[in-house]
Amino acid sequence: MGYDSDILSPAGKTELLGLLAARRHERVSSATVDGRIVWIKRYDVEGETLAKRLHHLLSPLLPAYLRASPRVDGAGFIEREIRKMEAFRAAGFPVADVIYRDETVLVLSNVEIVQKLLRRLRETDPQAHDELLVGAAAALGRLHRAGLCHGRPHPRDMFVRDECWGFIDFEEEPERIAPLASAQARDVWLLFLQVSSQALLPDTEQRALTAYRAAAPAGIFAPLRDIVRMFSPLILPLRLLDRVALGKDGRRVLKATSFLNSALAAMASAGGHVPPSPAIGRDGPKG
């Protein structure tokens, strides 16, 4: 149990402890303490969902890049988040501040996530909206170039601070059960589920992939092709279902897999050339 920073006053710490006692049944919640917003994540509230249990059960039968992260208890989840946050910060990528933690609770400082910015820009500025998607892909490329893996990249797990792209929410750790390049390739596929489904302009997906390629290590693309090949047989049935009834998740898989399948085929026909990746130095994580 303890505070990892001196962000809160003594009165704020007392107020926070009272909130933790009152919110024992909320998995994730926000509150204002000492005039600032904090996020409270509890790992002793929800049991494992049926989908997650099935994922763990089927994992031995799946390719390594699709397997579930190692099972851990609440303290293990917190240890994982803290460990990955420290690695990201050491590589120059901003992360949220840890305000308080114990064996079942993690309290983090507030950041303005990119997904909120996308919602605001969607109706007012499509160009700026899609520039954020391209920026997210570029940031992921720099992250991979630094030898890191997020595990579940999504605009809701990214933020921009002083022109630097930061990351939050480190509950997944595929790099523990798959080679790093395969885990990073899964990152790319998962991010493009969002890029392809949220893009408003026709060239955004290609610009995002180009931005990722310009920063990322070239070794990601062979395992990425493996992932896309695995899902490619779903393209035709999903297109047929899309004419009748296809949910949001199905449309994300359809759009992202269709785009990546075509884009990677074009790369292969062009000789698979990947532009040199810039070195990641002190200014590397900037967006």
LOZAGU-201020 format. One record per residue: residue number from 1; x, y, z of N, C-alpha, C in turn; residue in three letters. Coordinates in pm, whole numbers, plus 50000, padded with zeros to 5 digits. Layout:
R seq   n_x   n_y   n_z  ca_x  ca_y  ca_z   c_x   c_y   c_z type
R NUM     X     Y     Z     X     Y     Z     X     Y     Z  ala
...
END
This chain:
R seq   n_x   n_y   n_z  ca_x  ca_y  ca_z   c_x   c_y   c_z type
R   1 50086 49881 50000 50000 50000 50000 50089 50123 50000  met
R   2 50050 50225 49922 50129 50346 49927 50099 50442 49815  gly
R   3 50155 50560 49828 50141 50665 49729 50272 50672 49652  tyr
R   4 50261 50676 49520 50380 50679 49437 50422 50821 49400  asp
R   5 50348 50920 49441 50388 51058 49412 50328 51147 49519  ser
R   6 50373 51271 49522 50321 51368 49619 50219 51459 49555  asp
R   7 50143 51406 49460 50045 51487 49389 49935 51533 49483  ile
R   8 49893 51447 49576 49781 51479 49663 49827 51539 49796  leu
R   9 49746 51629 49847 49769 51684 49980 49727 51581 50085  ser
R  10 49764 51600 50211 49718 51508 50316 49566 51495 50319  pro
R  11 49496 51607 50299 49349 51601 50297 49301 51524 50174  ala
R  12 49370 51540 50062 49334 51468 49942 49354 51319 49957  gly
R  13 49460 51280 50025 49484 51138 50048 49374 51077 50135  lys
R  14 49333 51152 50236 49224 51105 50321 49094 51092 50242  thr
R  15 49068 51193 50156 48948 51189 50072 48952 51070 49977  glu
R  16 49069 51043 49919 49082 50930 49826 49055 50798 49896  leu
R  17 49108 50779 50016 49085 50655 50089 48936 50636 50118  leu
R  18 48867 50746 50146 48723 50737 50167 48650 50695 50040  gly
R  19 48694 50749 49925 48634 50711 49798 48657 50564 49767  leu
R  20 48777 50515 49796 48807 50375 49770 48718 50284 49853  leu
R  21 48692 50324 49977 48604 50244 50062 48461 50248 50013  ala
R  22 48420 50361 49956 48280 50376 49911 48255 50315 49774  ala
R  23 48359 50295 49698 48342 50246 49560 48400 50106 49543  arg
R  24 48366 50019 49631 48421 49884 49628 48365 49799 49514  arg
R  25 48255 49843 49454 48190 49760 49352 48203 49817 49211  his
R  26 48284 49921 49192 48303 49980 49061 48440 49943 49006  glu
R  27 48439 49878 48890 48566 49832 48830 48653 49950 48789  arg
R  28 48597 50047 48720 48670 50168 48680 48580 50288 48706  val
R  29 48633 50388 48772 48555 50509 48798 48650 50628 48804  ser
R  30 48592 50746 48792 48671 50868 48805 48617 50951 48920  ser
R  31 48700 51037 48973 48660 51123 49083 48747 51248 49080  ala
R  32 48700 51353 49145 48780 51475 49159 48832 51481 49301  thr
R  33 48963 51481 49315 49029 51485 49445 49133 51596 49441  val
R  34 49132 51682 49539 49225 51795 49541 49211 51881 49415  asp
R  35 49091 51888 49359 49067 51971 49242 49117 51911 49111  gly
R  36 49156 51784 49113 49204 51719 48991 49131 51586 48973  arg
R  37 49114 51548 48846 49047 51422 48815 49146 51307 48829  ile
R  38 49101 51201 48896 49180 51078 48905 49094 50962 48858  val
R  39 49160 50856 48813 49091 50735 48769 49125 50621 48863  trp
R  40 49021 50553 48907 49035 50443 49003 49007 50312 48931  ile
R  41 49105 50222 48932 49088 50090 48871 49097 49985 48982  lys
R  42 48990 49906 48994 48988 49800 49095 49000 49665 49025  arg
R  43 49077 49578 49083 49097 49445 49026 49037 49336 49113  tyr
R  44 48952 49375 49207 48888 49278 49296 48735 49282 49281  asp
R  45 48687 49334 49167 48543 49353 49150 48484 49249 49056  val
R  46 48525 49253 48932 48466 49164 48832 48544 49035 48820  glu
R  47 48471 48925 48810 48535 48800 48778 48566 48794 48630  gly
R  48 48633 48689 48590 48669 48673 48450 48544 48649 48366  glu
R  49 48531 48722 48257 48414 48706 48171 48419 48572 48098  thr
R  50 48302 48530 48046 48296 48404 47972 48389 48409 47850  leu
R  51 48391 48523 47781 48476 48536 47663 48623 48518 47700  ala
R  52 48665 48578 47812 48804 48564 47853 48835 48422 47897  lys
R  53 48740 48357 47965 48763 48219 48005 48780 48129 47883  arg
R  54 48695 48152 47781 48706 48073 47659 48838 48101 47588  leu
R  55 48880 48227 47589 49006 48263 47526 49122 48188 47591  his
R  56 49125 48186 47725 49230 48114 47795 49221 47964 47767  his
R  57 49099 47910 47761 49081 47767 47737 49131 47727 47599  leu
R  58 49104 47813 47498 49139 47781 47360 49281 47823 47324  leu
R  59 49346 47900 47409 49477 47957 47375 49580 47854 47330  ser
R  60 49589 47736 47393 49690 47640 47347 49671 47597 47202  pro
R  61 49550 47612 47148 49521 47571 47011 49544 47684 46911  leu
R  62 49567 47805 46960 49578 47923 46874 49724 47953 46843  leu
R  63 49750 48024 46730 49885 48074 46708 49928 48162 46825  pro
R  64 50058 48168 46849 50108 48239 46968 50057 48382 46975  ala
R  65 50048 48450 46860 50011 48592 46862 49864 48614 46897  tyr
R  66 49783 48508 46899 49642 48522 46935 49611 48467 47073  leu
R  67 49710 48414 47142 49684 48355 47272 49660 48461 47378  arg
R  68 49591 48421 47483 49565 48513 47594 49692 48540 47672  ala
R  69 49702 48659 47729 49815 48691 47815 49813 48600 47937  ser
R  70 49927 48576 47999 49931 48488 48117 49831 48533 48224  pro
R  71 49764 48436 48284 49668 48467 48390 49740 48519 48513  arg
R  72 49686 48625 48570 49739 48681 48695 49622 48723 48782  val
R  73 49648 48739 48913 49546 48791 49002 49551 48943 49003  asp
R  74 49472 49006 49092 49468 49152 49096 49604 49214 49117  gly
R  75 49680 49159 49212 49814 49212 49238 49903 49194 49116  ala
R  76 49883 49084 49043 49961 49060 48922 49929 49159 48813  gly
R  77 49800 49194 48799 49761 49294 48700 49826 49429 48732  phe
R  78 49824 49466 48858 49883 49594 48897 50034 49592 48874  ile
R  79 50098 49481 48910 50243 49468 48887 50274 49479 48737  glu
R  80 50189 49418 48654 50208 49424 48509 50196 49567 48459  arg
R  81 50091 49637 48503 50071 49775 48458 50189 49863 48500  glu
R  82 50231 49850 48625 50340 49934 48674 50468 49904 48598  ile
R  83 50496 49777 48577 50618 49738 48507 50622 49792 48365  arg
R  84 50508 49781 48294 50505 49829 48156 50508 49983 48153  lys
R  85 50442 50046 48247 50447 50192 48252 50591 50240 48271  met
R  86 50665 50174 48359 50803 50214 48382 50888 50195 48257  glu
R  87 50862 50086 48183 50938 50062 48060 50907 50167 47955  ala
R  88 50780 50204 47943 50740 50306 47845 50801 50441 47883  phe
R  89 50794 50475 48011 50849 50604 48054 51000 50607 48031  arg
R  90 51068 50497 48058 51213 50492 48039 51250 50510 47892  ala
R  91 51161 50467 47802 51186 50482 47658 51145 50619 47607  ala
R  92 51091 50705 47693 51057 50841 47653 50912 50864 47618  gly
R  93 50826 50764 47642 50684 50779 47611 50608 50818 47737  phe
R  94 50530 50926 47731 50453 50966 47849 50353 50859 47890  pro
R  95 50331 50846 48020 50228 50760 48076 50160 50838 48188  val
R  96 50047 50788 48234 49979 50853 48346 50063 50840 48473  ala
R  97 50043 50933 48567 50109 50924 48697 50034 50827 48787  asp
R  98 50109 50746 48861 50048 50659 48961 50034 50739 49090  val
R  99 49910 50758 49134 49884 50838 49253 49877 50750 49377  ile
R 100 49822 50631 49361 49807 50541 49476 49795 50399 49424  tyr
R 101 49844 50304 49503 49826 50163 49468 49832 50077 49593  arg
R 102 49761 49967 49588 49779 49861 49685 49763 49729 49609  asp
R 103 49726 49621 49673 49722 49492 49605 49601 49476 49512  glu
R 104 49501 49561 49526 49380 49545 49444 49336 49673 49374  thr
R 105 49400 49785 49403 49356 49915 49350 49474 49990 49291  val
R 106 49447 50055 49178 49545 50143 49115 49474 50274 49084  leu
R 107 49531 50385 49129 49474 50518 49104 49572 50597 49018  val
R 108 49521 50647 48905 49605 50713 48806 49558 50855 48780  leu
R 109 49651 50940 48738 49614 51076 48699 49535 51073 48570  ser
R 110 49460 51179 48548 49376 51189 48428 49458 51236 48308  asn
R 111 49427 51180 48192 49483 51229 48065 49366 51241 47967  val
R 112 49381 51329 47868 49277 51343 47767 49304 51245 47654  glu
R 113 49227 51139 47651 49254 51032 47555 49217 51074 47413  ile
R 114 49287 51013 47317 49269 51048 47177 49128 51016 47129  val
R 115 49067 50910 47181 48932 50875 47137 48833 50987 47165  gln
R 116 48849 51059 47274 48761 51172 47303 48783 51284 47201  lys
R 117 48907 51308 47164 48935 51408 47062 48873 51369 46928  leu
R 118 48881 51240 46896 48822 51194 46771 48671 51217 46769  leu
R 119 48605 51191 46880 48459 51212 46885 48425 51359 46864  arg
R 120 48506 51450 46920 48479 51592 46905 48502 51638 46761  arg
R 121 48604 51582 46697 48642 51628 46562 48562 51563 46451  leu
R 122 48497 51451 46480 48432 51373 46374 48335 51455 46291  arg
R 123 48256 51538 46355 48154 51615 46284 48203 51753 46239  glu
R 124 48315 51799 46297 48356 51937 46271 48480 51950 46183  thr
R 125 48570 51852 46188 48696 51866 46115 48748 51727 46075  asp
R 126 48694 51670 45967 48737 51537 45925 48887 51524 45900  pro
R 127 48949 51630 45848 49093 51624 45821 49171 51608 45951  gln
R 128 49140 51692 46050 49209 51682 46179 49179 51549 46247  ala
R 129 49055 51502 46232 49015 51373 46287 49106 51262 46234  his
R 130 49123 51258 46102 49201 51150 46043 49351 51169 46064  asp
R 131 49395 51293 46081 49536 51315 46114 49570 51250 46248  glu
R 132 49474 51249 46341 49497 51181 46469 49514 51031 46449  leu
R 133 49436 50972 46359 49450 50829 46332 49586 50799 46271  leu
R 134 49631 50885 46180 49764 50868 46121 49871 50885 46229  val
R 135 49852 50983 46316 49947 51004 46425 49953 50886 46520  gly
R 136 49839 50823 46545 49837 50705 46632 49920 50592 46571  ala
R 137 49907 50572 46440 49984 50468 46373 50134 50498 46378  ala
R 138 50170 50625 46357 50311 50663 46364 50365 50642 46504  ala
R 139 50286 50677 46605 50329 50659 46743 50351 50511 46775  ala
R 140 50263 50426 46724 50280 50283 46747 50409 50233 46679  leu
R 141 50439 50286 46560 50563 50248 46493 50685 50286 46576  gly
R 142 50685 50406 46634 50797 50447 46717 50807 50361 46842  arg
R 143 50691 50326 46897 50689 50239 47014 50753 50105 46982  leu
R 144 50717 50047 46868 50774 49918 46829 50923 49931 46799  his
R 145 50962 50043 46740 51105 50064 46711 51184 50069 46841  arg
R 146 51122 50113 46949 51187 50119 47079 51189 49983 47149  ala
R 147 51136 49880 47083 51138 49745 47140 51026 49716 47236  gly
R 148 50917 49793 47229 50806 49777 47321 50682 49727 47249  leu
R 149 50588 49678 47326 50459 49630 47274 50351 49676 47370  cys
R 150 50242 49730 47317 50134 49774 47404 50046 49657 47446  his
R 151 49998 49579 47352 49914 49464 47382 49771 49480 47338  gly
R 152 49718 49603 47346 49581 49628 47305 49566 49773 47263  arg
R 153 49641 49816 47161 49641 49958 47124 49507 50002 47066  pro
R 154 49461 50113 47112 49331 50170 47073 49341 50319 47100  his
R 155 49276 50405 47023 49280 50548 47053 49236 50583 47195  pro
R 156 49157 50496 47259 49120 50525 47398 49235 50495 47495  arg
R 157 49342 50433 47446 49458 50403 47529 49578 50489 47492  asp
R 158 49552 50599 47419 49658 50690 47377 49620 50833 47414  met
R 159 49722 50915 47434 49698 51057 47457 49816 51135 47401  phe
R 160 49797 51265 47385 49903 51352 47334 49930 51460 47437  val
R 161 50055 51471 47477 50094 51572 47576 50218 51644 47524  arg
R 162 50207 51775 47507 50320 51855 47458 50378 51795 47330  asp
R 163 50290 51758 47238 50325 51703 47108 50387 51563 47114  glu
R 164 50390 51503 47232 50439 51366 47246 50320 51272 47267  cys
R 165 50323 51159 47201 50217 51059 47216 50247 50970 47336  trp
R 166 50147 50955 47421 50160 50871 47539 50061 50756 47535  gly
R 167 50076 50663 47630 49995 50542 47632 49949 50512 47774  phe
R 168 49832 50449 47784 49778 50405 47911 49721 50265 47894  ile
R 169 49679 50205 48006 49605 50079 48007 49690 49962 47956  asp
R 170 49768 49906 48047 49863 49802 48010 49825 49666 48070  phe
R 171 49702 49624 48048 49655 49500 48108 49690 49377 48026  glu
R 172 49730 49396 47901 49766 49283 47815 49918 49276 47799  glu
R 173 49969 49153 47785 50113 49135 47772 50142 49018 47677  glu
R 174 50105 49033 47548 50126 48923 47454 50273 48892 47430  pro
R 175 50361 48987 47459 50503 48963 47440 50559 48858 47537  glu
R 176 50479 48821 47639 50521 48715 47730 50494 48576 47675  arg
R 177 50406 48565 47574 50370 48433 47523 50395 48420 47372  ile
R 178 50447 48522 47310 50477 48519 47166 50607 48596 47143  ala
R 179 50679 48565 47034 50796 48647 46999 50756 48794 46988  pro
R 180 50847 48882 47023 50815 49025 47025 50759 49073 46892  leu
R 181 50820 49031 46780 50772 49078 46649 50629 49033 46625  ala
R 182 50593 48913 46668 50455 48865 46651 50358 48943 46739  ser
R 183 50401 48972 46864 50316 49051 46954 50297 49192 46899  ala
R 184 50403 49249 46842 50392 49382 46783 50303 49380 46659  gln
R 185 50313 49273 46579 50226 49261 46462 50080 49256 46504  ala
R 186 50052 49188 46614 49915 49187 46666 49872 49329 46705  arg
R 187 49963 49406 46764 49935 49547 46793 49887 49620 46668  asp
R 188 49959 49599 46558 49926 49670 46433 49786 49630 46387  val
R 189 49759 49501 46385 49627 49454 46341 49517 49512 46429  trp
R 190 49537 49511 46560 49435 49564 46651 49415 49714 46631  leu
R 191 49524 49788 46611 49507 49932 46589 49431 49958 46460  leu
R 192 49458 49880 46356 49389 49904 46229 49243 49863 46233  phe
R 193 49203 49783 46330 49060 49762 46351 48992 49895 46378  leu
R 194 49064 49985 46446 49010 50117 46477 49035 50217 46364  gln
R 195 49154 50218 46307 49185 50311 46199 49090 50291 46082  val
R 196 49073 50165 46040 48990 50137 45923 48843 50167 45949  ser
R 197 48797 50143 46071 48655 50164 46100 48621 50309 46130  ser
R 198 48720 50388 46175 48692 50527 46212 48733 50628 46105  gln
R 199 48816 50588 46009 48864 50682 45908 48748 50743 45830  ala
R 200 48757 50873 45805 48653 50945 45732 48693 50973 45586  leu
R 201 48823 50979 45560 48873 51014 45427 48930 50891 45358  leu
R 202 48923 50885 45226 48957 50762 45153 49103 50721 45160  pro
R 203 49195 50816 45185 49337 50780 45184 49395 50761 45324  asp
R 204 49312 50768 45427 49364 50766 45563 49429 50634 45601  thr
R 205 49369 50523 45563 49427 50393 45598 49567 50379 45540  glu
R 206 49583 50416 45413 49715 50403 45350 49814 50499 45413  gln
R 207 49771 50620 45443 49862 50716 45507 49903 50667 45645  arg
R 208 49810 50604 45716 49841 50552 45848 49942 50437 45838  ala
R 209 49923 50348 45743 50018 50238 45726 50156 50290 45684  leu
R 210 50158 50390 45597 50284 50451 45555 50355 50515 45673  thr
R 211 50278 50584 45759 50336 50647 45877 50391 50542 45973  ala
R 212 50319 50433 45989 50368 50324 46074 50498 50267 46017  tyr
R 213 50500 50239 45887 50617 50179 45823 50740 50268 45835  arg
R 214 50720 50398 45828 50833 50491 45833 50905 50488 45966  ala
R 215 50837 50443 46072 50897 50444 46205 50926 50305 46258  ala
R 216 50856 50204 46210 50860 50071 46270 50976 49987 46218  ala
R 217 51017 49886 46294 51117 49791 46243 51057 49707 46131  pro
R 218 51137 49677 46030 51087 49605 45912 51041 49464 45945  ala
R 219 51094 49404 46052 51062 49266 46085 50919 49241 46128  gly
R 220 50841 49346 46143 50701 49330 46185 50616 49275 46071  ile
R 221 50653 49300 45947 50559 49276 45838 50541 49129 45802  phe
R 222 50641 49045 45825 50621 48901 45801 50517 48843 45895  ala
R 223 50527 48866 46028 50421 48815 46116 50286 48885 46093  pro
R 224 50288 49011 46051 50162 49078 46021 50093 49011 45903  leu
R 225 50171 48972 45802 50112 48900 45689 50050 48769 45735  arg
R 226 50114 48701 45833 50060 48575 45884 49924 48597 45950  asp
R 227 49914 48705 46028 49787 48735 46095 49678 48764 45992  ile
R 228 49713 48847 45894 49613 48884 45793 49572 48763 45710  val
R 229 49668 48676 45676 49633 48554 45602 49535 48468 45681  arg
R 230 49553 48463 45812 49465 48381 45894 49322 48431 45889  met
R 231 49305 48563 45885 49171 48620 45886 49115 48646 45746  phe
R 232 49199 48636 45644 49153 48665 45508 49036 48579 45462  ser
R 233 49028 48448 45497 48911 48370 45454 48778 48422 45505  pro
R 234 48784 48510 45606 48659 48566 45660 48607 48682 45576  leu
R 235 48688 48736 45486 48649 48858 45415 48520 48838 45336  ile
R 236 48514 48732 45254 48395 48711 45171 48270 48685 45255  leu
R 237 48273 48591 45352 48152 48572 45433 48109 48697 45509  pro
R 238 48206 48774 45558 48171 48897 45630 48108 48999 45536  leu
R 239 48156 49006 45412 48095 49097 45314 47951 49057 45286  arg
R 240 47926 48927 45276 47790 48880 45253 47700 48911 45372  leu
R 241 47754 48891 45493 47677 48922 45613 47652 49071 45627  leu
R 242 47747 49151 45579 47735 49296 45592 47612 49348 45519  asp
R 243 47569 49276 45417 47449 49318 45344 47322 49290 45422  arg
R 244 47333 49202 45520 47214 49163 45598 47224 49218 45740  val
R 245 47319 49163 45814 47334 49207 45953 47474 49170 46000  ala
R 246 47556 49271 46024 47691 49248 46074 47716 49351 46183  leu
R 247 47755 49302 46300 47779 49391 46413 47904 49475 46397  gly
R 248 47926 49564 46493 48039 49656 46486 48172 49582 46484  lys
R 249 48185 49479 46567 48311 49405 46571 48337 49338 46437  asp
R 250 48233 49280 46378 48249 49215 46248 48291 49314 46141  gly
R 251 48233 49435 46144 48270 49536 46044 48415 49582 46064  arg
R 252 48459 49592 46189 48598 49630 46212 48693 49525 46153  arg
R 253 48662 49398 46177 48747 49292 46122 48743 49295 45970  val
R 254 48626 49314 45913 48612 49317 45767 48694 49431 45707  leu
R 255 48676 49552 45758 48743 49668 45701 48895 49660 45717  lys
R 256 48940 49627 45837 49084 49623 45861 49151 49511 45783  ala
R 257 49090 49393 45784 49152 49279 45715 49151 49301 45564  thr
R 258 49044 49357 45510 49038 49385 45367 49147 49484 45327  ser
R 259 49161 49591 45404 49263 49690 45371 49403 49631 45382  phe
R 260 49434 49567 45497 49569 49515 45517 49602 49405 45417  leu
R 261 49503 49325 45381 49526 49219 45283 49570 49280 45150  asn
R 262 49501 49384 45106 49536 49450 44980 49669 49525 44991  ser
R 263 49688 49596 45103 49809 49677 45118 49933 49589 45127  ala
R 264 49925 49479 45200 50041 49391 45213 50070 49318 45082  leu
R 265 49964 49286 45007 49985 49225 44875 50056 49324 44782  ala
R 266 50019 49451 44789 50085 49553 44708 50230 49568 44748  ala
R 267 50257 49563 44879 50396 49570 44926 50477 49452 44872  met
R 268 50417 49332 44876 50488 49213 44829 50517 49221 44680  ala
R 269 50420 49270 44604 50441 49280 44459 50544 49386 44424  ser
R 270 50562 49481 44515 50662 49586 44493 50798 49547 44550  ala
R 271 50809 49424 44596 50936 49377 44651 50945 49389 44800  gly
R 272 50834 49432 44863 50831 49438 45008 50924 49540 45069  gly
R 273 50965 49640 44989 51059 49740 45042 50995 49820 45155  his
R 274 51069 49834 45265 51024 49915 45377 51123 50028 45396  val
R 275 51075 50152 45401 51166 50265 45419 51249 50249 45545  pro
R 276 51376 50301 45547 51458 50294 45668 51386 50358 45785  pro
R 277 51397 50296 45903 51333 50350 46023 51427 50448 46091  ser
R 278 51378 50565 46129 51464 50661 46198 51502 50609 46336  pro
R 279 51620 50645 46382 51661 50603 46516 51575 50673 46619  ala
R 280 51549 50602 46728 51470 50660 46837 51567 50718 46939  ile
R 281 51573 50847 46944 51658 50914 47042 51573 50991 47141  gly
R 282 51624 51095 47194 51553 51174 47296 51422 51229 47241  arg
R 283 51419 51261 47113 51300 51319 47053 51215 51216 46981  asp
R 284 51251 51087 46995 51185 50984 46918 51035 50976 46936  gly
R 285 50983 50979 47060 50839 50957 47075 50752 51073 47033  pro
R 286 50806 51184 46990 50720 51297 46954 50632 51262 46836  lys
R 287 50506 51315 46840 50411 51284 46734 50421 51379 46619  gly
END
